[in-house]
Amino acid sequence: ITIDIDPNASSSRSAHLIQTETELSQVLQQKTYHCDEYGDKKRNYFFASDLSIIPFILSHGFPEYIVPAVPVHIASKIVLDFASSAFQVKSNSTNTPLHNLSTTKFGEHLDYFNDIIACLPENLIYSYNKEKGMIILSYTKENEICPDECTGHSKYCPYFDREKAGDSIEHVKNLQKHYLGWVFESYQIGAGLGGISGLETKTNLIEILNYFVNTLLLDQTFIYQGNLFIATSCKCHGIIDLFSYDLSVI
């Protein structure tokens, strides 16, 4: 299923057009049933919407892959939507405990941002935005574009003749040894096309909910305010979003 805010997007011309959320729900339920009963039945569908439709889609089940084609950190978007709805249901409150980090609004988070930066190899950091709590990782330089056929090489990039200080995904996962966070690995599923696993997405969301809910219920010494990160990465590129949380609001 392709989701695009533009109803006239090129992908809509070679797909069955879904007109309403009710029809979308029927397609998702039917697809799940057919996959369970008969195996994969391939058919392309198109639904015109923005990213706000994602929680609705995932409420019907998780796809094999989620393939972002927009300049948005899709994993962070999913986590924010999930956390907001989950805690609102749990506490019957409209408050959300999870927010994108802002070092300009909350000066105390600046040390956390700098500590994360210090844990990453300098030649892996492509850019960062302290005001938004975002770090972009890449072994490429400005104006360099990886070829579609690249499968991601460890230690050395033959296309740009460059040594690599370890895979980006490994550096991101190493952050979990010192800081609270969840990592979504990006897998190559076609030439120049990457996606995150639906199963891993589901696992991460369950772990996030269990961590906070179980800790709130069982650990009376739990610190209600703090930081965490959400990252997506493959071997060569990645993005890290930093968050602040305040569970006292729920």
PAFISE-784092 format. One record per residue: residue number from 1; residue in one letter; x, y, z of N, C-alpha, C in turn. Coordinates in nm, 2 decimals, decimal comma, m for minus. Atoms other than C-alpha are relative to their C-alpha. Example, Ala and Ser with C-alpha at 12.3 -4.5 7.8 and 13.67 -1.06 7.14 Angstrom:
<pts>
(pt 1 'A' (0,09 m0,12 0,00) (1,23 m0,45 0,78) (0,09 0,12 0,00));
(pt 2 'S' (m0,09 m0,11 0,00) (1,37 m0,11 0,71) (m0,08 0,11 0,08));
</pts>
This chain:
<pts>
(pt 1 'I' (0,08 m0,12 0,00) (0,00 0,00 0,00) (0,09 0,12 0,00));
(pt 2 'T' (m0,07 m0,13 0,00) (0,14 0,34 m0,10) (m0,09 0,11 0,05));
(pt 3 'I' (0,06 m0,11 m0,06) (0,05 0,64 0,10) (0,07 0,13 m0,05));
(pt 4 'D' (m0,06 m0,13 0,05) (0,10 0,99 m0,05) (m0,11 0,10 0,01));
(pt 5 'I' (0,10 m0,11 m0,01) (m0,06 1,32 0,02) (m0,05 0,05 m0,13));
(pt 6 'D' (0,03 m0,04 0,13) (m0,07 1,39 m0,35) (m0,09 m0,11 m0,07));
(pt 7 'P' (0,08 0,11 0,06) (m0,37 1,20 m0,50) (0,03 m0,03 m0,14));
(pt 8 'N' (m0,04 0,02 0,14) (m0,22 1,24 m0,84) (0,15 m0,05 m0,02));
(pt 9 'A' (m0,14 0,05 0,00) (0,12 1,09 m0,75) (0,02 m0,11 m0,10));
(pt 10 'S' (m0,02 0,09 0,11) (0,28 0,88 m1,02) (m0,04 m0,15 0,04));
(pt 11 'S' (0,03 0,14 m0,05) (0,24 0,56 m0,80) (m0,15 m0,03 0,00));
(pt 12 'S' (0,15 0,02 0,00) (m0,14 0,61 m0,81) (m0,05 m0,06 m0,13));
(pt 13 'R' (0,05 0,04 0,13) (m0,16 0,54 m1,18) (0,02 m0,15 m0,02));
(pt 14 'S' (m0,01 0,15 0,02) (m0,05 0,17 m1,14) (m0,05 m0,07 0,12));
(pt 15 'A' (0,05 0,06 m0,12) (m0,24 0,09 m0,83) (m0,16 0,01 0,01));
(pt 16 'H' (0,15 m0,01 m0,03) (m0,60 0,02 m0,71) (m0,02 0,11 0,10));
(pt 17 'L' (0,02 m0,12 m0,09) (m0,72 0,35 m0,56) (m0,10 m0,03 0,11));
(pt 18 'I' (0,09 0,01 m0,12) (m0,87 0,34 m0,21) (m0,05 0,13 0,03));
(pt 19 'Q' (0,06 m0,13 m0,01) (m1,11 0,62 m0,16) (m0,03 0,04 0,14));
(pt 20 'T' (0,04 m0,04 m0,14) (m1,21 0,61 0,21) (0,08 m0,08 0,10));
(pt 21 'E' (m0,07 0,07 m0,11) (m1,07 0,50 0,55) (m0,08 m0,13 0,02));
(pt 22 'T' (0,07 0,13 m0,01) (m1,35 0,24 0,56) (0,04 m0,10 m0,10));
(pt 23 'E' (m0,05 0,09 0,10) (m1,24 0,09 0,24) (0,15 m0,04 0,03));
(pt 24 'L' (m0,13 0,03 m0,04) (m0,88 0,11 0,36) (0,00 m0,11 0,11));
(pt 25 'S' (0,02 0,10 m0,11) (m0,98 m0,08 0,67) (m0,03 m0,14 m0,05));
(pt 26 'Q' (0,04 0,13 0,06) (m1,15 m0,35 0,46) (0,12 m0,07 m0,07));
(pt 27 'V' (m0,12 0,06 0,07) (m0,84 m0,39 0,24) (0,10 m0,06 0,10));
(pt 28 'L' (m0,10 0,05 m0,10) (m0,61 m0,42 0,54) (m0,05 m0,13 0,07));
(pt 29 'Q' (0,05 0,12 m0,06) (m0,83 m0,68 0,71) (0,00 m0,12 m0,10));
(pt 30 'Q' (0,00 0,10 0,10) (m0,87 m0,87 0,39) (0,14 m0,05 m0,03));
(pt 31 'K' (m0,14 0,03 0,03) (m0,50 m0,86 0,32) (0,06 m0,09 0,11));
(pt 32 'T' (m0,05 0,08 m0,12) (m0,42 m1,00 0,67) (m0,06 m0,14 m0,01));
(pt 33 'Y' (0,07 0,13 0,01) (m0,68 m1,28 0,62) (0,06 m0,08 m0,11));
(pt 34 'H' (m0,05 0,08 0,11) (m0,55 m1,38 0,28) (0,14 m0,04 0,02));
(pt 35 'C' (m0,13 0,04 m0,03) (m0,19 m1,38 0,39) (0,01 m0,12 0,10));
(pt 36 'D' (0,01 0,11 m0,10) (m0,28 m1,60 0,69) (m0,05 m0,13 m0,06));
(pt 37 'E' (0,07 0,12 0,06) (m0,49 m1,84 0,48) (0,07 m0,05 m0,12));
(pt 38 'Y' (m0,05 0,05 0,13) (m0,33 m1,85 0,14) (0,14 0,05 m0,04));
(pt 39 'G' (m0,13 m0,05 0,03) (0,01 m1,68 0,16) (m0,02 0,14 m0,07));
(pt 40 'D' (0,00 m0,14 0,05) (0,11 m1,35 0,00) (m0,07 0,01 m0,13));
(pt 41 'K' (0,07 m0,03 0,12) (m0,13 m1,22 m0,26) (0,04 0,15 m0,04));
(pt 42 'K' (m0,05 m0,13 0,04) (0,04 m0,93 m0,44) (m0,10 0,08 m0,08));
(pt 43 'R' (0,08 m0,09 0,07) (m0,16 m0,63 m0,54) (0,04 0,14 0,05));
(pt 44 'N' (m0,04 m0,13 m0,04) (m0,07 m0,26 m0,53) (m0,13 0,08 0,02));
(pt 45 'Y' (0,11 m0,09 m0,04) (m0,30 m0,02 m0,35) (0,06 0,14 0,02));
(pt 46 'F' (m0,04 m0,14 m0,03) (m0,29 0,36 m0,32) (m0,11 0,07 0,08));
(pt 47 'F' (0,09 m0,07 m0,08) (m0,44 0,58 m0,06) (0,06 0,14 0,02));
(pt 48 'A' (m0,05 m0,13 m0,01) (m0,41 0,96 m0,06) (m0,02 0,05 0,15));
(pt 49 'S' (0,01 m0,04 m0,14) (m0,33 1,08 0,29) (0,14 0,05 0,05));
(pt 50 'D' (m0,13 m0,04 m0,06) (m0,06 1,24 0,51) (0,04 m0,11 0,10));
(pt 51 'L' (m0,05 0,10 m0,10) (0,14 1,06 0,78) (m0,09 m0,03 0,12));
(pt 52 'S' (0,09 0,03 m0,11) (m0,14 1,09 1,03) (m0,08 m0,13 m0,01));
(pt 53 'I' (0,07 0,12 0,02) (m0,29 0,78 0,88) (0,07 m0,12 0,05));
(pt 54 'I' (m0,09 0,11 m0,04) (0,00 0,56 1,00) (m0,06 m0,08 0,12));
(pt 55 'P' (0,06 0,08 m0,12) (m0,15 0,47 1,35) (m0,12 m0,08 m0,04));
(pt 56 'F' (0,12 0,07 0,04) (m0,48 0,37 1,18) (0,04 m0,12 m0,08));
(pt 57 'I' (m0,05 0,12 0,08) (m0,29 0,14 0,94) (0,06 m0,10 0,09));
(pt 58 'L' (m0,06 0,10 m0,09) (m0,08 m0,02 1,21) (m0,09 m0,06 0,10));
(pt 59 'S' (0,09 0,06 m0,09) (m0,38 m0,08 1,43) (m0,07 m0,12 m0,06));
(pt 60 'H' (0,05 0,12 0,07) (m0,48 m0,34 1,17) (0,11 m0,11 m0,01));
(pt 61 'G' (m0,11 0,10 0,01) (m0,14 m0,52 1,19) (0,12 0,07 m0,06));
(pt 62 'F' (m0,12 m0,06 0,05) (0,22 m0,46 1,10) (0,04 m0,06 m0,13));
(pt 63 'P' (m0,04 0,05 0,13) (0,34 m0,49 0,74) (0,14 m0,06 0,01));
(pt 64 'E' (m0,14 0,06 0,00) (0,66 m0,68 0,65) (0,10 0,11 0,00));
(pt 65 'Y' (m0,10 m0,11 0,00) (0,84 m0,36 0,58) (m0,08 0,14 m0,01));
(pt 66 'I' (0,05 m0,13 0,01) (0,77 0,01 0,62) (0,11 0,08 m0,08));
(pt 67 'V' (m0,10 m0,06 0,09) (0,94 0,20 0,34) (m0,03 0,15 m0,01));
(pt 68 'P' (0,02 m0,14 0,01) (0,97 0,58 0,39) (0,05 0,06 m0,13));
(pt 69 'A' (m0,05 m0,07 0,12) (0,99 0,80 0,08) (m0,02 0,15 0,02));
(pt 70 'V' (0,01 m0,15 m0,04) (0,96 1,14 0,26) (0,11 0,03 0,09));
(pt 71 'P' (m0,11 m0,05 m0,09) (1,22 1,35 0,44) (m0,05 0,01 0,15));
(pt 72 'V' (0,05 0,00 m0,14) (1,07 1,25 0,78) (0,06 m0,13 0,07));
(pt 73 'H' (m0,05 0,11 m0,07) (1,22 1,02 1,04) (m0,12 m0,08 0,04));
(pt 74 'I' (0,12 0,07 m0,02) (0,94 0,77 1,02) (m0,01 m0,08 0,13));
(pt 75 'A' (0,00 0,08 m0,12) (1,04 0,56 1,32) (m0,04 0,10 0,12));
(pt 76 'S' (0,04 m0,09 m0,11) (1,02 0,87 1,55) (m0,14 0,04 m0,01));
(pt 77 'K' (0,14 m0,04 0,02) (0,69 0,97 1,40) (m0,09 m0,11 0,06));
(pt 78 'I' (0,08 0,11 m0,05) (0,55 0,62 1,48) (0,01 m0,01 0,15));
(pt 79 'V' (m0,01 0,01 m0,15) (0,69 0,62 1,83) (m0,08 0,11 0,07));
(pt 80 'L' (0,07 m0,11 m0,06) (0,55 0,96 1,91) (m0,15 m0,02 0,00));
(pt 81 'D' (0,14 0,03 0,01) (0,21 0,87 1,78) (m0,05 m0,11 0,09));
(pt 82 'F' (0,03 0,12 m0,08) (0,21 0,54 1,96) (0,00 0,04 0,15));
(pt 83 'A' (m0,01 m0,04 m0,14) (0,33 0,69 2,29) (m0,11 0,09 0,04));
(pt 84 'S' (0,10 m0,10 m0,03) (0,08 0,97 2,28) (m0,14 m0,07 0,02));
(pt 85 'S' (0,13 0,07 m0,01) (m0,22 0,74 2,22) (0,00 m0,10 0,11));
(pt 86 'A' (m0,01 0,11 m0,10) (m0,10 0,46 2,45) (m0,02 0,06 0,14));
(pt 87 'F' (0,01 m0,06 m0,13) (m0,05 0,69 2,75) (m0,13 0,08 0,03));
(pt 88 'Q' (0,13 m0,06 m0,02) (m0,37 0,88 2,69) (m0,11 m0,10 0,04));
(pt 89 'V' (0,09 0,11 m0,04) (m0,56 0,56 2,70) (0,02 m0,05 0,14));
(pt 90 'K' (m0,04 0,05 m0,13) (m0,37 0,44 3,00) (m0,04 0,09 0,12));
(pt 91 'S' (0,02 m0,10 m0,11) (m0,42 0,76 3,21) (m0,13 0,08 m0,02));
(pt 92 'N' (0,12 m0,08 0,03) (m0,73 0,90 3,05) (0,03 0,15 0,00));
(pt 93 'S' (m0,05 m0,14 0,00) (m0,54 1,22 3,00) (0,04 0,04 m0,15));
(pt 94 'T' (m0,04 m0,05 0,13) (m0,47 1,44 2,69) (0,14 0,03 0,00));
(pt 95 'N' (m0,14 m0,03 0,00) (m0,12 1,50 2,80) (0,09 m0,11 m0,06));
(pt 96 'T' (m0,10 0,10 0,06) (0,17 1,33 2,62) (0,13 0,01 0,07));
(pt 97 'P' (m0,12 m0,01 m0,08) (0,49 1,24 2,81) (0,13 0,02 m0,08));
(pt 98 'L' (m0,12 0,01 0,09) (0,72 1,23 2,51) (0,01 0,12 m0,09));
(pt 99 'H' (m0,02 m0,12 0,08) (0,86 1,54 2,33) (0,13 0,00 m0,07));
(pt 100 'N' (m0,12 m0,02 0,07) (1,12 1,61 2,07) (0,09 0,09 0,09));
(pt 101 'L' (m0,09 m0,08 m0,08) (1,43 1,75 2,25) (0,02 0,14 m0,06));
(pt 102 'S' (m0,03 m0,13 0,04) (1,48 2,12 2,23) (0,10 0,06 0,10));
(pt 103 'T' (m0,11 m0,05 m0,09) (1,81 2,24 2,37) (m0,01 0,15 0,02));
(pt 104 'T' (0,02 m0,14 m0,02) (1,70 2,60 2,32) (m0,11 0,03 0,11));
(pt 105 'K' (0,11 m0,02 m0,10) (1,38 2,57 2,53) (0,04 m0,06 0,13));
(pt 106 'F' (m0,03 0,07 m0,12) (1,52 2,33 2,78) (0,16 m0,01 0,01));
(pt 107 'G' (m0,15 0,00 0,00) (1,89 2,42 2,85) (0,06 m0,12 0,06));
(pt 108 'E' (m0,06 0,11 m0,07) (1,94 2,13 3,08) (0,03 m0,13 m0,09));
(pt 109 'H' (m0,01 0,11 0,09) (1,92 1,89 2,78) (0,13 0,01 m0,09));
(pt 110 'L' (m0,12 m0,03 0,09) (2,23 2,04 2,61) (0,11 m0,10 0,03));
(pt 111 'D' (m0,10 0,09 m0,03) (2,47 1,82 2,80) (m0,03 m0,14 m0,05));
(pt 112 'Y' (0,04 0,13 0,05) (2,28 1,51 2,70) (0,02 m0,01 m0,15));
(pt 113 'F' (m0,03 0,00 0,15) (2,30 1,61 2,33) (0,15 m0,01 m0,02));
(pt 114 'N' (m0,15 0,00 0,02) (2,67 1,68 2,36) (0,06 m0,14 0,03));
(pt 115 'D' (m0,05 0,13 m0,04) (2,73 1,34 2,53) (m0,03 m0,10 m0,11));
(pt 116 'I' (0,03 0,09 0,11) (2,55 1,16 2,25) (0,10 0,02 m0,12));
(pt 117 'I' (m0,09 m0,03 0,11) (2,76 1,34 1,99) (0,14 m0,05 0,03));
(pt 118 'A' (m0,13 0,04 m0,04) (3,08 1,26 2,18) (0,02 m0,15 m0,01));
(pt 119 'C' (m0,01 0,15 0,01) (3,00 0,88 2,16) (0,01 m0,04 m0,15));
(pt 120 'L' (0,00 0,04 0,14) (3,00 0,89 1,78) (0,12 0,04 m0,08));
(pt 121 'P' (m0,12 m0,04 0,08) (3,29 0,89 1,53) (m0,02 0,13 m0,07));
(pt 122 'E' (0,01 m0,13 0,06) (3,36 1,24 1,40) (m0,03 m0,01 m0,15));
(pt 123 'N' (0,02 0,01 0,14) (3,37 1,12 1,04) (m0,14 m0,07 m0,04));
(pt 124 'L' (0,14 0,06 0,02) (3,02 0,95 1,08) (m0,10 0,11 0,01));
(pt 125 'I' (0,10 m0,10 m0,03) (2,85 1,27 1,19) (m0,01 0,09 m0,13));
(pt 126 'Y' (0,01 m0,08 0,12) (2,72 1,44 0,87) (m0,05 0,14 0,03));
(pt 127 'S' (0,04 m0,13 m0,04) (2,53 1,72 1,04) (m0,09 m0,03 0,13));
(pt 128 'Y' (0,09 0,01 m0,11) (2,32 1,79 1,35) (m0,07 0,14 0,02));
(pt 129 'N' (0,08 m0,11 m0,03) (2,06 2,03 1,48) (m0,03 0,00 0,14));
(pt 130 'K' (0,02 0,00 m0,15) (2,08 2,11 1,85) (m0,14 0,05 0,03));
(pt 131 'E' (0,13 m0,05 m0,03) (1,76 2,31 1,84) (m0,11 m0,10 m0,01));
(pt 132 'K' (0,11 0,10 0,02) (1,56 2,01 1,72) (0,04 m0,14 0,06));
(pt 133 'G' (m0,05 0,12 m0,06) (1,77 1,74 1,89) (0,01 m0,11 m0,10));
(pt 134 'M' (m0,01 0,09 0,11) (1,85 1,57 1,56) (0,15 m0,02 m0,04));
(pt 135 'I' (m0,14 0,03 0,04) (2,18 1,40 1,45) (m0,01 m0,08 m0,13));
(pt 136 'I' (0,00 0,07 0,12) (2,23 1,29 1,09) (0,14 m0,07 m0,02));
(pt 137 'L' (m0,13 0,07 0,01) (2,49 1,02 1,03) (0,02 m0,05 m0,15));
(pt 138 'S' (m0,03 0,05 0,13) (2,66 0,93 0,70) (0,15 0,00 m0,02));
(pt 139 'Y' (m0,14 0,01 0,05) (2,99 0,82 0,56) (0,02 0,08 m0,13));
(pt 140 'T' (m0,01 m0,08 0,12) (2,92 1,03 0,25) (0,03 0,15 0,04));
(pt 141 'K' (m0,02 m0,15 m0,02) (3,02 1,40 0,22) (m0,11 0,07 m0,08));
(pt 142 'E' (0,10 m0,09 0,07) (2,81 1,69 0,09) (0,01 m0,02 m0,15));
(pt 143 'N' (0,01 0,02 0,14) (2,70 1,64 m0,27) (0,04 m0,14 m0,05));
(pt 144 'E' (m0,03 0,14 0,04) (2,80 1,27 m0,27) (m0,13 m0,08 0,00));
(pt 145 'I' (0,11 0,08 0,00) (2,53 1,02 m0,37) (0,04 m0,15 m0,02));
(pt 146 'C' (m0,03 0,14 0,01) (2,56 0,65 m0,31) (m0,07 m0,07 m0,12));
(pt 147 'P' (0,06 0,07 0,11) (2,50 0,43 m0,62) (m0,11 m0,10 0,05));
(pt 148 'D' (0,11 0,09 m0,04) (2,17 0,23 m0,61) (0,04 m0,14 0,02));
(pt 149 'E' (m0,04 0,14 m0,02) (2,35 m0,10 m0,64) (0,09 m0,03 0,12));
(pt 150 'C' (m0,09 0,02 m0,11) (2,56 m0,05 m0,33) (m0,08 m0,08 0,11));
(pt 151 'T' (0,07 0,08 m0,11) (2,48 m0,31 m0,06) (0,05 0,03 0,14));
(pt 152 'G' (m0,05 m0,04 m0,13) (2,67 m0,14 0,22) (0,12 m0,08 0,04));
(pt 153 'H' (m0,12 0,06 m0,03) (3,03 m0,22 0,28) (0,05 0,04 0,14));
(pt 154 'S' (m0,06 m0,03 m0,13) (3,19 m0,25 0,62) (0,15 0,04 m0,01));
(pt 155 'K' (m0,14 m0,04 m0,02) (3,52 m0,09 0,72) (0,05 0,09 m0,12));
(pt 156 'Y' (m0,06 m0,08 0,11) (3,59 0,05 0,37) (m0,11 0,02 m0,11));
(pt 157 'C' (0,10 m0,03 0,11) (3,37 0,23 0,10) (0,08 0,00 m0,13));
(pt 158 'P' (m0,07 0,00 0,13) (3,50 0,14 m0,25) (m0,04 0,11 m0,09));
(pt 159 'Y' (0,06 m0,10 0,10) (3,28 0,40 m0,42) (0,06 0,13 0,02));
(pt 160 'F' (m0,06 m0,13 m0,03) (3,44 0,70 m0,24) (0,14 m0,02 0,06));
(pt 161 'D' (m0,14 0,03 m0,04) (3,77 0,53 m0,15) (0,02 0,06 0,14));
(pt 162 'R' (0,00 m0,05 m0,13) (3,71 0,59 0,22) (0,00 m0,10 0,11));
(pt 163 'E' (0,00 0,09 m0,11) (3,79 0,41 0,54) (m0,13 0,03 0,09));
(pt 164 'K' (0,12 m0,02 m0,08) (3,49 0,36 0,77) (0,03 m0,05 0,15));
(pt 165 'A' (m0,03 0,03 m0,14) (3,51 0,36 1,15) (m0,11 m0,09 0,06));
(pt 166 'G' (0,11 0,09 m0,04) (3,27 0,07 1,18) (m0,13 0,03 m0,06));
(pt 167 'D' (0,14 m0,02 0,06) (2,91 0,03 1,06) (m0,08 0,10 0,08));
(pt 168 'S' (0,08 m0,10 m0,07) (2,68 0,31 1,15) (m0,10 m0,07 0,09));
(pt 169 'I' (0,10 0,07 m0,08) (2,42 0,07 1,28) (0,06 m0,05 0,13));
(pt 170 'E' (m0,06 0,05 m0,12) (2,67 m0,08 1,53) (0,03 0,12 0,09));
(pt 171 'H' (m0,03 m0,12 m0,09) (2,77 0,27 1,66) (m0,13 0,04 0,07));
(pt 172 'V' (0,13 m0,04 m0,06) (2,40 0,35 1,71) (m0,04 m0,10 0,11));
(pt 173 'K' (0,03 0,10 m0,10) (2,34 0,02 1,89) (0,08 0,01 0,12));
(pt 174 'N' (m0,09 m0,02 m0,11) (2,64 0,09 2,11) (m0,05 0,11 0,10));
(pt 175 'L' (0,06 m0,11 m0,09) (2,46 0,40 2,24) (m0,09 m0,06 0,11));
(pt 176 'Q' (0,10 0,07 m0,09) (2,21 0,16 2,41) (0,07 m0,05 0,12));
(pt 177 'K' (m0,08 0,05 m0,11) (2,49 0,04 2,64) (0,01 0,11 0,11));
(pt 178 'H' (m0,02 m0,11 m0,09) (2,50 0,39 2,80) (m0,13 0,08 0,02));
(pt 179 'Y' (0,12 m0,09 0,00) (2,17 0,56 2,72) (m0,13 m0,08 m0,03));
(pt 180 'L' (0,13 0,06 0,03) (1,80 0,47 2,71) (m0,04 0,04 m0,15));
(pt 181 'G' (0,03 m0,02 0,14) (1,70 0,43 2,35) (m0,04 m0,12 m0,08));
(pt 182 'W' (0,04 0,12 0,09) (1,56 0,21 2,07) (0,04 0,03 m0,14));
(pt 183 'V' (m0,06 m0,01 0,14) (1,71 0,14 1,73) (m0,09 m0,08 m0,10));
(pt 184 'F' (0,07 0,06 0,11) (1,53 0,06 1,41) (0,10 m0,02 m0,11));
(pt 185 'E' (m0,10 0,03 0,11) (1,76 m0,11 1,15) (m0,07 0,01 m0,13));
(pt 186 'S' (0,05 m0,02 0,13) (1,71 m0,01 0,79) (0,06 m0,11 m0,09));
(pt 187 'Y' (m0,04 0,11 0,08) (1,73 m0,31 0,55) (m0,02 0,04 m0,15));
(pt 188 'Q' (0,01 m0,03 0,15) (1,80 m0,28 0,17) (m0,10 m0,11 m0,06));
(pt 189 'I' (0,09 0,10 0,06) (1,50 m0,44 0,00) (m0,01 0,02 m0,15));
(pt 190 'G' (m0,01 m0,02 0,14) (1,58 m0,32 m0,35) (0,10 0,10 m0,03));
(pt 191 'A' (m0,11 m0,10 0,04) (1,82 m0,10 m0,55) (m0,04 0,14 0,04));
(pt 192 'G' (0,02 m0,14 m0,05) (1,84 0,23 m0,37) (m0,12 0,01 0,09));
(pt 193 'L' (0,12 0,00 m0,08) (1,55 0,13 m0,15) (0,02 m0,07 0,13));
(pt 194 'G' (m0,01 0,06 m0,14) (1,55 0,07 0,23) (m0,13 0,02 0,08));
(pt 195 'G' (0,12 m0,01 m0,08) (1,29 0,00 0,48) (0,02 m0,06 0,14));
(pt 196 'I' (m0,01 0,06 m0,14) (1,24 m0,09 0,85) (m0,10 m0,12 0,01));
(pt 197 'S' (0,08 0,13 m0,01) (1,10 m0,43 0,95) (m0,12 0,03 0,09));
(pt 198 'G' (0,12 m0,01 m0,07) (0,74 m0,43 1,06) (0,00 m0,07 0,13));
(pt 199 'L' (m0,01 0,08 m0,13) (0,81 m0,70 1,32) (0,09 0,07 0,10));
(pt 200 'E' (m0,08 m0,07 m0,10) (1,10 m0,51 1,47) (m0,06 0,13 0,05));
(pt 201 'T' (0,07 m0,12 m0,05) (0,89 m0,20 1,48) (m0,10 m0,03 0,11));
(pt 202 'K' (0,09 0,05 m0,10) (0,62 m0,39 1,67) (0,07 m0,03 0,13));
(pt 203 'T' (m0,08 0,04 m0,12) (0,88 m0,53 1,91) (0,05 0,12 0,07));
(pt 204 'N' (m0,05 m0,13 m0,07) (1,03 m0,18 1,98) (m0,11 0,07 0,07));
(pt 205 'L' (0,11 m0,07 m0,06) (0,69 m0,03 2,04) (m0,05 m0,07 0,13));
(pt 206 'I' (0,04 0,08 m0,12) (0,60 m0,31 2,29) (0,10 0,02 0,11));
(pt 207 'E' (m0,10 m0,02 m0,10) (0,93 m0,27 2,46) (m0,01 0,14 0,07));
(pt 208 'I' (0,01 m0,14 m0,06) (0,89 0,11 2,50) (m0,12 0,01 0,09));
(pt 209 'L' (0,12 0,00 m0,08) (0,54 0,07 2,64) (0,02 m0,08 0,13));
(pt 210 'N' (m0,02 0,08 m0,12) (0,64 m0,21 2,88) (0,10 0,06 0,09));
(pt 211 'Y' (m0,10 m0,06 m0,09) (0,95 m0,02 3,00) (m0,06 0,11 0,09));
(pt 212 'F' (0,06 m0,11 m0,08) (0,75 0,28 3,11) (m0,11 m0,04 0,09));
(pt 213 'V' (0,12 0,04 m0,08) (0,43 0,12 3,23) (0,05 m0,09 0,11));
(pt 214 'N' (m0,05 0,09 m0,11) (0,61 m0,16 3,42) (0,08 0,07 0,10));
(pt 215 'T' (m0,08 m0,07 m0,09) (0,86 0,07 3,57) (m0,08 0,09 0,09));
(pt 216 'L' (0,09 m0,09 m0,07) (0,59 0,32 3,67) (m0,07 m0,08 0,11));
(pt 217 'L' (0,08 0,08 m0,09) (0,39 0,04 3,84) (0,09 m0,07 0,11));
(pt 218 'L' (m0,08 0,08 m0,09) (0,68 m0,15 4,01) (0,12 0,07 0,07));
(pt 219 'D' (m0,12 m0,06 m0,05) (0,97 0,09 4,07) (m0,04 0,14 0,06));
(pt 220 'Q' (0,03 m0,12 m0,06) (0,89 0,36 4,32) (0,11 0,11 0,00));
(pt 221 'T' (m0,11 m0,09 0,01) (1,23 0,51 4,28) (0,03 0,05 m0,14));
(pt 222 'F' (m0,01 m0,03 0,14) (1,18 0,56 3,91) (0,01 0,15 m0,02));
(pt 223 'I' (m0,02 m0,14 0,03) (1,30 0,90 3,78) (m0,10 0,04 m0,11));
(pt 224 'Y' (0,11 m0,03 0,09) (0,99 1,05 3,61) (0,04 0,09 m0,12));
(pt 225 'Q' (m0,05 m0,09 0,11) (1,19 1,29 3,39) (0,13 m0,04 m0,05));
(pt 226 'G' (m0,13 0,04 0,06) (1,47 1,21 3,15) (0,01 0,01 m0,15));
(pt 227 'N' (m0,02 m0,01 0,14) (1,59 1,16 2,80) (0,01 m0,14 m0,06));
(pt 228 'L' (m0,02 0,13 0,07) (1,58 0,88 2,54) (0,02 0,04 m0,15));
(pt 229 'F' (m0,02 m0,03 0,15) (1,67 0,85 2,17) (m0,07 m0,11 m0,08));
(pt 230 'I' (0,05 0,09 0,10) (1,51 0,69 1,87) (0,09 0,01 m0,12));
(pt 231 'A' (m0,09 0,00 0,12) (1,74 0,59 1,58) (m0,04 m0,09 m0,10));
(pt 232 'T' (0,01 0,09 0,11) (1,72 0,44 1,24) (0,13 0,00 m0,07));
(pt 233 'S' (m0,13 0,00 0,06) (2,03 0,33 1,07) (0,02 m0,13 m0,09));
(pt 234 'C' (m0,05 0,11 0,07) (2,18 0,10 0,81) (0,15 m0,01 0,02));
(pt 235 'K' (m0,15 0,00 m0,03) (2,56 0,03 0,77) (0,07 0,13 m0,02));
(pt 236 'C' (m0,07 m0,12 0,04) (2,64 0,36 0,62) (m0,06 0,14 0,04));
(pt 237 'H' (0,07 m0,13 m0,02) (2,38 0,62 0,71) (m0,10 m0,02 0,12));
(pt 238 'G' (0,10 0,02 m0,11) (2,14 0,69 1,00) (m0,05 0,14 0,05));
(pt 239 'I' (0,05 m0,12 m0,06) (1,94 0,94 1,19) (m0,04 m0,03 0,14));
(pt 240 'I' (0,03 0,02 m0,14) (1,90 0,99 1,56) (m0,08 0,12 0,05));
(pt 241 'D' (0,08 m0,11 m0,07) (1,62 1,19 1,73) (0,01 m0,02 0,15));
(pt 242 'L' (m0,01 0,00 m0,15) (1,66 1,28 2,09) (m0,13 0,06 0,06));
(pt 243 'F' (0,13 m0,03 m0,06) (1,36 1,31 2,32) (0,02 0,03 0,15));
(pt 244 'S' (0,01 m0,01 m0,15) (1,28 1,43 2,67) (m0,14 m0,06 0,04));
(pt 245 'Y' (0,13 0,05 m0,05) (1,01 1,26 2,87) (m0,03 0,05 0,14));
(pt 246 'D' (0,04 m0,05 m0,13) (0,81 1,37 3,17) (m0,13 m0,08 0,03));
(pt 247 'L' (0,12 0,09 m0,03) (0,58 1,09 3,31) (m0,08 0,06 0,11));
(pt 248 'S' (0,08 m0,05 m0,10) (0,46 1,31 3,59) (m0,13 0,07 m0,05));
(pt 249 'V' (0,11 m0,07 0,06) (0,21 1,47 3,35) (m0,12 m0,10 m0,03));
(pt 250 'I' (0,11 0,10 0,04) (0,01 1,14 3,30) (m0,06 m0,06 0,13));
</pts>
